[in-house]
Amino acid sequence: MATLRELWEEWLRLDMRPKTRVEIQKLVEVGDTEELERRLRTRISFGTAGLRARMQAGFARMNHLIVIQTSQGLAEYLLKNVSNARDRGVVIGRDGRRDSDLFAEMAAAVFLAKQFRVWYFEKVVHTPMVPFTIDELGAAAGIMITASHNPGCDNGYKVYGQNGCQINSPQDKSIAAHILDNLEPMEGLEPIHNGRSKHDSALLVDAGVAFIPKYCTRVSDLMFAEPHSLKLPSFVYTAMHGVGLPFLQQSLKRIVVCDARSKHMTQSDVVHEIMYIVESQAMPDPDFPTVRYPNPEEQGALDLAKDMANTREISLIFANDPDADRFAVAEKVEGEWHQFTGDQVGVLLGYYMSTFNSHLKGMMMLTSAVSSQMLAKIGDVEGFIVEETLTGFKWLGNRSMELGDKVIFAYEEALGYMLPVIVHDKDGVAAAILFLEACSRWQSPWSKLQELYQKYGYFETMNTYWRCDDHEVVDTVFARIRQDVSDFPADRKLERFRDLTNGIDSGTKDKKPILPTGPNTQMITCWLSGSDHDDGIRFTIRASGTEPKVKLYLECQSRSQANARIGASEMLKIINSTWFKDKRLVLEKKYDIS
């Protein structure tokens, strides 16, 4: 094992950026060995999500050197595994975070130095633009510099394969191996500036000019309505200090031809009547100054949007996260704001898609294994198939590609919605446009949701998490669940048990899960029988792969909303008191479990 001195000397040998060199030099000078160990000892790991970490100097962080090394490894992987990779090229985009421009420029410089064509977005874009452009070009791969809705101190490096989907295993492991084989920075690398490079300029192409308008047109083609046939509802929009605004505006401008007002008003004037923008959150700001966390799901994130909506007497709020691949909705009903869960929006969008596909037989929708079962219930009644995948769009997108055109929609509960005719990844802008059209037909999405509950049953979800930095504590939790799982209250019995870590599923003929399994996936799902008041409960407990959290996805089904809520609430209390007593497990303050 290398000494700490060898680690910092190696960093200073490789890192040519003064800012990050100084960070390590200062730590050495003051003798902060603990921080040096944290920064240098364990290299940031490349996985299916690419890279994501705090922006600081060190092998364990996101920085200029790590981006160079990762890009060199990815380039070599593509040369060995993707045909005609240099000519097909790579697509590179970035969000508005601090240093996203530098990281994108350095990634481009590496690929240009290796004689790849680079389709480069000179201005900030939302994440779905990268997979969209890969599909349009048939590019070899794509890179998006983003940390999505992480805190402002973080950044990331997200990789898409030649199929326009997020990479999955074993691609990630092969790319990681190539990175480790290419750690020495190439000589003479310089970031590109204003779309220009000292390398062959013919290889560097501005992707935005052609593909941003094409994307917005494709999104507008989602509309089912005839020209002038609708009145689109007004809504307040927040971009959450991110990049979504211009993409939503351009897409909206193209669809207002469906609005009856466009007969006698310009498209721009109709857009101004429909969309009211939270100006203080409209433009990219890497400090995210008005929110604690730039995540629409977080408590308080929509407060400014609600203030504006209250002042203007508008009952609908749309929000994107900072890279605009997620979409959130809130509606004011009888004086009270209701923020829709990701499951509720997913069910509404899936139902709306089903109403405009007259030949539902054979049509499919996808959800993740921790999303609500309600869309599957609707599919059973209405005649379309709903299939589950593991969590994440690396699974949903790739599975959709395997199944082909029969998949018309996919979603996961974490505010992610996929329309495969646009991209095989979550897309917050496309979801917003489709939801807006649906709202114009329903008048109130909240009322429509209640109507669906009345018809198909109530599915009450209570999703939460326990924060814990101690891996041994987390492992103990899962060991106790496996040991005690059949010990439930007398009015419920365990009907099915699935353990994706150990490859067990009591609900299949061979007792093996249909979903992929592996020792690195701590994920257990239990199906419990109904009680006198409900039709049953399903819950999944899994360890997050990107955050120090143990997550719970809990759902109770009943013909009564009150009983569904009671069943879910009681089970949350039982789960917490049975398996999460350790004080090092800190429960999110979301539900009252006293």
C-alpha positions as CSV (number, residue, x, y, z in Angstrom):
1,M,0.0,0.0,0.0
2,A,1.3,3.4,-0.9
3,T,2.3,5.8,1.8
4,L,0.5,9.1,2.2
5,R,3.6,10.9,1.0
6,E,3.6,8.8,-2.2
7,L,0.0,9.6,-2.8
8,W,0.3,13.4,-2.5
9,E,3.5,13.4,-4.5
10,E,1.8,11.4,-7.2
11,W,-1.1,13.9,-7.2
12,L,1.2,16.9,-7.5
13,R,3.1,15.1,-10.3
14,L,-0.1,14.5,-12.3
15,D,-2.3,17.6,-11.6
16,M,-1.4,20.6,-13.7
17,R,-4.2,22.9,-12.6
18,P,-2.9,25.5,-10.1
19,K,-6.2,25.7,-8.1
20,T,-6.3,22.0,-7.2
21,R,-2.5,21.7,-6.8
22,V,-2.7,24.4,-4.1
23,E,-5.4,22.6,-2.2
24,I,-3.2,19.6,-1.7
25,Q,-0.1,21.6,-1.1
26,K,-1.9,23.5,1.7
27,L,-3.1,20.3,3.3
28,V,0.5,19.0,3.2
29,E,1.9,22.2,4.7
30,V,-0.5,22.2,7.7
31,G,-0.1,18.4,8.2
32,D,-3.8,17.6,7.8
33,T,-3.2,13.9,7.3
34,E,-6.9,12.9,7.9
35,E,-8.1,15.1,5.1
36,L,-5.3,14.0,2.8
37,E,-6.3,10.4,3.5
38,R,-9.9,11.1,2.6
39,R,-9.0,12.9,-0.6
40,L,-6.2,10.7,-1.9
41,R,-6.4,7.1,-0.5
42,T,-9.4,5.7,-2.3
43,R,-10.0,6.6,-5.9
44,I,-13.5,7.7,-6.9
45,S,-15.2,4.7,-8.5
46,F,-16.7,4.7,-11.9
47,G,-20.0,2.9,-12.0
48,T,-23.2,2.8,-14.0
49,A,-24.0,6.3,-12.9
50,G,-20.5,7.4,-14.1
51,L,-18.9,9.6,-11.5
52,R,-20.4,11.9,-8.9
53,A,-18.6,13.6,-5.9
54,R,-17.7,16.8,-4.3
55,M,-15.6,19.2,-6.4
56,Q,-12.2,19.2,-4.7
57,A,-8.6,18.2,-5.3
58,G,-7.8,14.5,-4.8
59,F,-8.3,11.1,-6.4
60,A,-11.5,10.6,-4.4
61,R,-13.1,13.8,-5.7
62,M,-14.5,15.4,-8.9
63,N,-11.8,17.6,-10.5
64,H,-9.9,18.5,-13.7
65,L,-7.5,15.6,-13.5
66,I,-10.2,13.0,-12.8
67,V,-12.1,14.2,-15.9
68,I,-9.0,13.9,-18.0
69,Q,-8.2,10.3,-16.8
70,T,-11.8,9.2,-17.1
71,S,-12.1,10.6,-20.6
72,Q,-8.9,8.9,-21.7
73,G,-10.1,5.6,-20.4
74,L,-13.5,6.0,-22.0
75,A,-12.0,6.8,-25.3
76,E,-9.8,3.7,-25.3
77,Y,-12.8,1.6,-24.3
78,L,-14.8,3.0,-27.2
79,L,-11.9,2.3,-29.7
80,K,-11.8,-1.3,-28.6
81,N,-15.6,-2.0,-28.3
82,V,-17.5,0.3,-30.6
83,S,-17.2,0.1,-34.4
84,N,-16.1,3.2,-36.2
85,A,-16.0,5.1,-32.9
86,R,-13.8,8.0,-34.1
87,D,-16.0,8.9,-37.1
88,R,-19.3,8.4,-35.2
89,G,-17.9,10.6,-32.5
90,V,-19.1,11.5,-29.0
91,V,-21.7,13.9,-27.8
92,I,-20.7,16.2,-24.9
93,G,-23.1,18.4,-22.9
94,R,-23.0,20.2,-19.5
95,D,-25.3,21.8,-17.0
96,G,-24.9,25.1,-15.1
97,R,-22.9,23.9,-12.1
98,R,-19.6,25.4,-11.1
99,D,-16.7,23.9,-13.3
100,S,-19.2,22.1,-15.5
101,D,-17.8,24.2,-18.4
102,L,-14.2,23.3,-17.6
103,F,-15.0,19.6,-17.2
104,A,-16.8,19.5,-20.5
105,E,-14.0,21.4,-22.3
106,M,-11.4,19.0,-20.9
107,A,-13.4,15.9,-21.9
108,A,-13.7,17.4,-25.4
109,A,-10.0,18.1,-25.5
110,V,-9.2,14.5,-24.7
111,F,-11.4,13.1,-27.4
112,L,-10.2,15.6,-30.0
113,A,-6.6,14.7,-29.1
114,K,-7.5,11.1,-29.8
115,Q,-9.0,12.1,-33.2
116,F,-12.6,11.6,-32.3
117,R,-15.3,13.7,-33.8
118,V,-16.9,15.7,-30.9
119,W,-20.5,16.9,-31.1
120,Y,-20.2,19.7,-28.4
121,F,-23.0,21.7,-26.8
122,E,-21.4,25.1,-26.4
123,K,-24.2,26.3,-24.0
124,V,-25.7,24.6,-21.1
125,V,-28.3,21.9,-21.9
126,H,-30.7,19.7,-20.0
127,T,-29.5,16.1,-19.7
128,P,-31.9,14.5,-22.2
129,M,-30.3,16.5,-25.0
130,V,-27.3,14.2,-24.9
131,P,-29.1,10.8,-25.4
132,F,-31.4,12.5,-27.9
133,T,-28.4,13.6,-30.0
134,I,-26.7,10.2,-29.7
135,D,-29.9,8.7,-31.2
136,E,-30.1,11.2,-34.0
137,L,-26.4,10.9,-35.0
138,G,-25.8,7.3,-34.2
139,A,-22.9,8.5,-32.1
140,A,-20.5,6.1,-30.3
141,A,-21.3,7.5,-26.9
142,G,-22.3,10.6,-24.9
143,I,-21.1,12.5,-21.8
144,M,-23.1,14.8,-19.6
145,I,-21.4,16.8,-17.0
146,T,-24.0,17.1,-14.2
147,A,-24.7,16.2,-10.6
148,S,-28.5,16.4,-11.2
149,H,-30.1,17.7,-8.0
150,N,-27.2,17.1,-5.7
151,P,-25.9,20.0,-3.5
152,G,-24.0,22.8,-5.3
153,C,-20.6,21.5,-4.1
154,D,-21.0,18.3,-6.2
155,N,-20.5,17.6,-9.9
156,G,-20.6,14.4,-12.0
157,Y,-19.7,12.7,-15.3
158,K,-22.5,10.7,-16.8
159,V,-22.0,8.3,-19.7
160,Y,-24.4,7.1,-22.3
161,G,-23.8,4.2,-24.6
162,Q,-24.2,4.0,-28.4
163,N,-27.8,3.0,-27.9
164,G,-28.6,6.3,-26.2
165,C,-29.2,4.7,-22.8
166,Q,-27.2,5.0,-19.6
167,I,-24.5,2.4,-19.4
168,N,-25.1,-0.7,-17.4
169,S,-23.0,-3.6,-16.1
170,P,-20.7,-5.0,-17.3
171,Q,-19.9,-1.9,-19.5
172,D,-19.1,0.1,-16.4
173,K,-16.5,-2.4,-15.1
174,S,-14.8,-2.5,-18.5
175,I,-14.7,1.3,-18.7
176,A,-13.4,1.5,-15.1
177,A,-10.6,-0.9,-16.0
178,H,-9.6,1.2,-19.1
179,I,-9.5,4.3,-16.9
180,L,-7.0,2.7,-14.6
181,D,-4.9,1.7,-17.6
182,N,-4.8,5.4,-18.8
183,L,-4.1,7.5,-15.8
184,E,-1.1,9.4,-17.2
185,P,-2.5,12.6,-18.8
186,M,-1.8,13.1,-22.4
187,E,0.7,15.8,-23.2
188,G,-0.4,19.2,-24.4
189,L,-4.0,19.0,-23.4
190,E,-5.8,22.3,-23.3
191,P,-9.5,23.0,-22.7
192,I,-11.4,24.2,-25.8
193,H,-12.7,27.8,-25.7
194,N,-15.8,29.2,-27.5
195,G,-16.1,26.0,-29.6
196,R,-12.5,26.3,-30.8
197,S,-9.6,23.9,-30.2
198,K,-5.9,23.8,-31.1
199,H,-6.6,20.3,-32.5
200,D,-8.2,19.7,-35.9
201,S,-11.2,22.1,-35.9
202,A,-13.0,20.0,-38.4
203,L,-13.6,17.3,-35.7
204,L,-15.3,19.8,-33.4
205,V,-19.0,20.4,-34.2
206,D,-21.5,22.6,-32.5
207,A,-24.3,20.2,-31.7
208,G,-26.8,22.9,-30.4
209,V,-27.5,24.6,-33.7
210,A,-29.1,21.5,-35.3
211,F,-30.3,19.4,-32.4
212,I,-31.9,21.7,-29.9
213,P,-34.6,22.8,-32.4
214,K,-35.0,19.2,-33.5
215,Y,-35.5,18.1,-30.0
216,C,-38.2,20.8,-29.2
217,T,-40.0,19.9,-32.4
218,R,-40.0,16.2,-31.5
219,V,-41.4,17.0,-28.1
220,S,-44.2,19.1,-29.6
221,D,-45.1,16.1,-31.8
222,L,-46.2,14.3,-28.6
223,M,-49.4,16.3,-28.6
224,F,-52.5,14.3,-29.4
225,A,-54.7,17.4,-29.8
226,E,-55.9,19.0,-33.1
227,P,-55.0,22.7,-33.8
228,H,-57.1,25.2,-31.8
229,S,-58.9,22.5,-29.9
230,L,-57.8,23.1,-26.4
231,K,-57.3,25.8,-23.8
232,L,-54.0,25.0,-22.1
233,P,-54.1,25.9,-18.3
234,S,-51.8,28.5,-16.8
235,F,-49.1,27.3,-14.6
236,V,-46.2,28.7,-12.5
237,Y,-42.8,27.2,-13.5
238,T,-39.5,26.9,-11.6
239,A,-36.3,25.7,-13.1
240,M,-34.8,25.3,-9.6
241,H,-31.7,27.4,-10.7
242,G,-31.1,25.0,-13.5
243,V,-31.2,24.7,-17.3
244,G,-34.8,23.7,-18.1
245,L,-36.4,27.0,-18.9
246,P,-35.4,27.6,-22.5
247,F,-36.2,24.0,-23.5
248,L,-39.6,24.1,-21.9
249,Q,-40.3,27.6,-23.4
250,Q,-39.3,26.5,-26.9
251,S,-41.3,23.3,-26.7
252,L,-44.3,25.1,-25.4
253,K,-44.1,27.7,-28.1
254,R,-44.5,24.9,-30.7
255,I,-47.5,23.3,-29.0
256,V,-49.7,26.4,-28.5
257,V,-51.0,26.0,-32.0
258,C,-53.3,23.5,-30.2
259,D,-54.7,26.3,-28.0
260,A,-57.8,28.1,-29.3
261,R,-56.2,31.4,-28.4
262,S,-53.6,31.0,-31.1
263,K,-56.2,31.8,-33.7
264,H,-56.0,35.5,-32.7
265,M,-52.8,35.8,-30.7
266,T,-49.2,35.2,-31.5
267,Q,-47.5,32.1,-30.2
268,S,-45.3,34.1,-27.9
269,D,-48.3,35.9,-26.4
270,V,-50.1,32.7,-25.7
271,V,-47.0,31.3,-24.0
272,H,-46.9,34.4,-21.8
273,E,-50.6,33.8,-20.8
274,I,-49.9,30.2,-19.9
275,M,-46.4,30.1,-18.3
276,Y,-45.5,32.3,-15.3
277,I,-41.8,32.0,-14.4
278,V,-40.3,32.2,-10.9
279,E,-37.6,34.6,-12.1
280,S,-35.4,34.3,-9.0
281,Q,-34.9,30.6,-9.9
282,A,-35.1,30.8,-13.7
283,M,-31.4,30.9,-14.7
284,P,-28.6,28.5,-13.9
285,D,-26.9,29.5,-10.6
286,P,-24.4,27.0,-9.1
287,D,-25.0,28.2,-5.6
288,F,-28.7,27.4,-5.7
289,P,-29.3,30.4,-3.3
290,T,-33.0,30.2,-2.7
291,V,-33.3,26.5,-1.8
292,R,-31.7,24.3,0.8
293,Y,-31.4,21.4,-1.7
294,P,-32.2,21.9,-5.5
295,N,-34.5,18.9,-5.5
296,P,-38.3,19.5,-6.1
297,E,-39.1,16.6,-3.8
298,E,-37.4,18.3,-0.8
299,Q,-39.6,20.2,1.7
300,G,-39.7,23.9,0.9
301,A,-38.3,23.6,-2.6
302,L,-41.5,24.9,-4.2
303,D,-42.2,27.7,-1.7
304,L,-41.3,30.5,-4.1
305,A,-43.4,29.0,-6.8
306,K,-46.4,28.6,-4.4
307,D,-46.0,32.3,-3.3
308,M,-46.1,33.4,-6.9
309,A,-49.1,31.1,-7.7
310,N,-51.0,32.4,-4.7
311,T,-50.4,36.0,-5.7
312,R,-51.5,35.4,-9.3
313,E,-54.3,33.0,-8.4
314,I,-52.9,30.2,-10.4
315,S,-53.6,26.6,-9.2
316,L,-50.9,24.7,-11.0
317,I,-47.1,24.5,-10.5
318,F,-44.6,22.7,-12.7
319,A,-40.9,22.2,-11.6
320,N,-37.8,20.7,-13.1
321,D,-34.7,19.7,-11.2
322,P,-31.5,21.6,-12.2
323,D,-30.6,19.3,-15.1
324,A,-34.3,19.1,-16.1
325,D,-34.5,15.3,-16.4
326,R,-37.1,15.2,-13.5
327,F,-40.5,16.8,-13.4
328,A,-42.7,17.7,-10.4
329,V,-46.2,19.0,-10.1
330,A,-48.3,20.7,-7.4
331,E,-51.9,21.8,-7.5
332,K,-54.0,24.0,-5.3
333,V,-57.3,22.4,-4.4
334,E,-59.9,24.1,-2.2
335,G,-57.2,26.4,-0.8
336,E,-54.6,23.7,0.0
337,W,-51.5,22.8,-2.0
338,H,-51.1,19.1,-3.0
339,Q,-47.7,18.1,-4.3
340,F,-48.0,15.0,-6.4
341,T,-45.7,12.1,-5.7
342,G,-43.7,10.7,-8.5
343,D,-46.0,7.6,-8.5
344,Q,-49.0,9.8,-8.9
345,V,-47.6,11.7,-11.8
346,G,-46.4,8.5,-13.4
347,V,-49.9,6.9,-13.0
348,L,-51.6,9.9,-14.5
349,L,-49.2,10.1,-17.5
350,G,-49.4,6.4,-18.1
351,Y,-53.2,6.4,-18.0
352,Y,-53.3,9.4,-20.4
353,M,-51.0,7.6,-22.8
354,S,-53.2,4.6,-22.7
355,T,-56.3,6.6,-23.6
356,F,-54.8,7.6,-26.9
357,N,-53.5,4.2,-28.0
358,S,-56.6,2.4,-29.4
359,H,-54.7,-0.9,-29.9
360,L,-53.6,-1.5,-26.3
361,K,-53.2,-5.2,-26.7
362,G,-49.5,-5.9,-26.8
363,M,-48.6,-2.4,-25.7
364,M,-46.3,-2.1,-22.7
365,M,-45.3,0.3,-20.0
366,L,-42.4,-0.1,-17.6
367,T,-42.0,0.8,-14.0
368,S,-39.2,0.2,-11.5
369,A,-39.6,-2.4,-8.8
370,V,-40.0,0.3,-6.1
371,S,-42.7,2.2,-7.9
372,S,-46.4,1.9,-7.3
373,Q,-48.4,-1.1,-8.4
374,M,-51.3,1.1,-9.5
375,L,-50.3,1.4,-13.1
376,A,-50.1,-2.4,-13.3
377,K,-53.6,-2.6,-11.9
378,I,-54.8,-0.2,-14.5
379,G,-53.1,-2.3,-17.2
380,D,-54.8,-5.4,-16.0
381,V,-58.2,-3.8,-16.3
382,E,-57.6,-1.8,-19.6
383,G,-55.5,-4.4,-21.5
384,F,-51.9,-3.3,-21.6
385,I,-48.9,-4.9,-20.0
386,V,-46.8,-3.3,-17.2
387,E,-43.3,-4.8,-16.6
388,E,-41.0,-4.1,-13.7
389,T,-37.3,-3.5,-13.8
390,L,-34.7,-2.7,-11.2
391,T,-34.4,0.9,-10.1
392,G,-32.9,3.4,-12.4
393,F,-33.2,4.4,-16.0
394,K,-30.1,2.3,-16.9
395,W,-32.6,-0.6,-16.5
396,L,-35.8,1.0,-17.8
397,G,-34.1,2.5,-20.9
398,N,-32.2,-0.6,-21.9
399,R,-35.2,-2.8,-21.3
400,S,-37.3,-0.5,-23.5
401,M,-34.7,-0.8,-26.2
402,E,-34.9,-4.6,-26.0
403,L,-38.7,-4.7,-26.2
404,G,-38.9,-2.2,-29.1
405,D,-41.8,0.0,-30.2
406,K,-44.3,-1.8,-28.1
407,V,-43.1,0.2,-25.0
408,I,-44.9,3.6,-25.0
409,F,-44.1,4.9,-21.5
410,A,-41.9,4.2,-18.5
411,Y,-41.5,5.8,-15.1
412,E,-39.9,5.5,-11.6
413,E,-41.1,7.0,-8.4
414,A,-38.2,9.5,-8.1
415,L,-39.9,12.0,-10.5
416,G,-38.5,10.3,-13.6
417,Y,-40.7,9.8,-16.7
418,M,-39.6,8.3,-20.1
419,L,-41.2,8.7,-23.5
420,P,-39.3,6.4,-25.8
421,V,-40.3,8.3,-28.9
422,I,-38.1,11.1,-27.5
423,V,-35.3,9.4,-25.5
424,H,-34.7,6.2,-23.6
425,D,-34.0,8.1,-20.4
426,K,-36.0,10.3,-18.1
427,D,-37.0,13.7,-19.5
428,G,-38.5,16.4,-17.4
429,V,-39.4,18.7,-20.3
430,A,-41.2,16.1,-22.4
431,A,-43.1,15.0,-19.3
432,A,-44.1,18.6,-18.6
433,I,-45.5,19.1,-22.1
434,L,-47.5,15.9,-22.1
435,F,-48.8,16.6,-18.6
436,L,-49.9,20.1,-19.7
437,E,-52.0,18.7,-22.5
438,A,-53.5,16.1,-20.2
439,C,-54.4,18.9,-17.7
440,S,-56.2,20.8,-20.4
441,R,-58.5,17.8,-20.9
442,W,-59.0,17.0,-17.2
443,Q,-59.3,20.5,-15.8
444,S,-57.9,19.3,-12.5
445,P,-55.2,16.5,-12.3
446,W,-55.9,16.1,-8.6
447,S,-59.6,15.4,-9.4
448,K,-58.6,13.0,-12.2
449,L,-56.4,11.1,-9.7
450,Q,-59.3,10.7,-7.3
451,E,-61.4,9.4,-10.1
452,L,-58.7,6.8,-10.9
453,Y,-58.6,5.8,-7.3
454,Q,-62.3,5.3,-7.2
455,K,-62.2,3.1,-10.2
456,Y,-59.0,1.1,-9.6
457,G,-58.5,1.3,-5.9
458,Y,-56.4,3.5,-3.5
459,F,-52.6,2.9,-3.5
460,E,-51.1,4.8,-0.6
461,T,-47.4,5.1,-0.7
462,M,-45.1,6.1,2.1
463,N,-41.5,6.4,0.9
464,T,-38.8,7.5,3.2
465,Y,-35.2,6.8,4.2
466,W,-32.9,6.4,7.2
467,R,-29.5,8.2,6.9
468,C,-26.5,6.2,8.1
469,D,-22.8,6.5,7.3
470,D,-21.8,3.2,9.0
471,H,-21.9,0.2,6.5
472,E,-21.8,-2.3,9.4
473,V,-25.0,-0.9,10.8
474,V,-26.7,-1.1,7.4
475,D,-25.5,-4.7,7.0
476,T,-26.9,-5.5,10.4
477,V,-30.3,-4.1,9.4
478,F,-30.6,-6.3,6.4
479,A,-29.4,-9.4,8.3
480,R,-32.1,-8.8,10.9
481,I,-34.8,-8.4,8.2
482,R,-33.8,-11.7,6.7
483,Q,-33.9,-13.3,10.2
484,D,-37.2,-11.8,11.4
485,V,-39.1,-11.2,8.2
486,S,-42.0,-13.6,9.0
487,D,-42.8,-12.0,12.4
488,F,-45.7,-9.7,11.5
489,P,-48.9,-8.7,13.4
490,A,-51.5,-11.5,13.7
491,D,-53.8,-10.0,11.0
492,R,-51.1,-10.2,8.3
493,K,-49.0,-13.0,6.9
494,L,-46.0,-13.0,4.6
495,E,-47.3,-14.0,1.1
496,R,-44.1,-13.5,-0.8
497,F,-40.5,-12.7,0.0
498,R,-37.8,-11.5,-2.6
499,D,-34.2,-11.0,-1.7
500,L,-32.2,-9.8,-4.7
501,T,-28.9,-9.9,-2.8
502,N,-29.1,-13.7,-2.3
503,G,-31.2,-14.5,-5.3
504,I,-34.4,-15.7,-3.5
505,D,-38.0,-15.2,-4.6
506,S,-40.7,-17.3,-3.0
507,G,-43.2,-16.2,-5.6
508,T,-41.6,-17.9,-8.6
509,K,-41.7,-21.5,-9.6
510,D,-37.9,-22.0,-9.3
511,K,-37.7,-19.7,-6.2
512,K,-35.3,-17.5,-8.1
513,P,-36.0,-13.8,-9.0
514,I,-36.8,-12.7,-12.5
515,L,-35.0,-9.4,-11.8
516,P,-31.2,-9.4,-11.9
517,T,-29.5,-10.3,-8.6
518,G,-26.1,-9.8,-7.1
519,P,-24.2,-9.6,-3.8
520,N,-23.7,-5.9,-4.2
521,T,-27.4,-5.1,-4.3
522,Q,-29.0,-4.9,-0.8
523,M,-32.7,-5.1,-1.7
524,I,-35.5,-7.0,0.0
525,T,-39.2,-6.9,-0.9
526,C,-42.1,-8.3,1.1
527,W,-45.7,-8.8,0.1
528,L,-48.1,-9.0,3.0
529,S,-51.7,-10.2,3.1
530,G,-54.6,-7.8,3.5
531,S,-56.2,-7.0,6.8
532,D,-59.9,-6.4,7.7
533,H,-59.5,-2.9,6.3
534,D,-57.2,-3.2,3.2
535,D,-56.2,-5.5,0.4
536,G,-52.5,-5.9,1.2
537,I,-49.1,-4.2,1.6
538,R,-45.9,-4.4,-0.4
539,F,-42.7,-2.8,0.9
540,T,-39.1,-2.7,-0.4
541,I,-36.0,-1.9,1.7
542,R,-32.8,-1.2,-0.2
543,A,-29.5,0.4,0.4
544,S,-28.9,3.4,-1.8
545,G,-26.0,3.0,-4.3
546,T,-25.2,6.7,-4.4
547,E,-26.0,8.1,-0.9
548,P,-25.5,7.0,2.7
549,K,-29.2,6.0,3.0
550,V,-31.4,3.0,3.6
551,K,-34.5,3.6,1.6
552,L,-38.1,2.3,2.2
553,Y,-40.8,2.1,-0.4
554,L,-44.1,1.2,1.2
555,E,-47.5,0.8,-0.4
556,C,-50.9,-0.2,0.9
557,Q,-53.9,-1.0,-1.3
558,S,-57.5,-0.6,-0.3
559,R,-60.9,0.4,-1.6
560,S,-60.9,3.2,0.9
561,Q,-58.3,6.0,1.0
562,A,-58.5,6.3,4.7
563,N,-57.9,2.6,5.2
564,A,-55.0,2.6,2.7
565,R,-53.4,5.4,4.7
566,I,-53.9,3.7,8.0
567,G,-52.4,0.5,6.8
568,A,-49.4,2.2,5.3
569,S,-48.9,4.3,8.4
570,E,-49.1,1.4,10.8
571,M,-46.7,-0.7,8.8
572,L,-44.2,2.2,8.7
573,K,-44.3,2.3,12.5
574,I,-43.8,-1.5,12.7
575,I,-40.8,-1.4,10.3
576,N,-39.1,1.4,12.1
577,S,-39.5,0.0,15.6
578,T,-38.6,-3.6,14.5
579,W,-35.4,-3.0,12.4
580,F,-34.3,0.6,12.7
581,K,-33.9,1.1,16.5
582,D,-30.2,1.9,16.2
583,K,-29.7,5.6,17.0
584,R,-27.1,5.8,14.1
585,L,-30.0,5.3,11.7
586,V,-31.6,8.8,11.4
587,L,-35.2,8.7,9.9
588,E,-36.2,11.5,7.5
589,K,-38.6,13.9,9.1
590,K,-41.4,13.3,6.7
591,Y,-44.0,11.3,8.5
592,D,-45.2,11.3,12.1
593,I,-44.5,7.9,13.5
594,S,-45.0,8.8,17.2
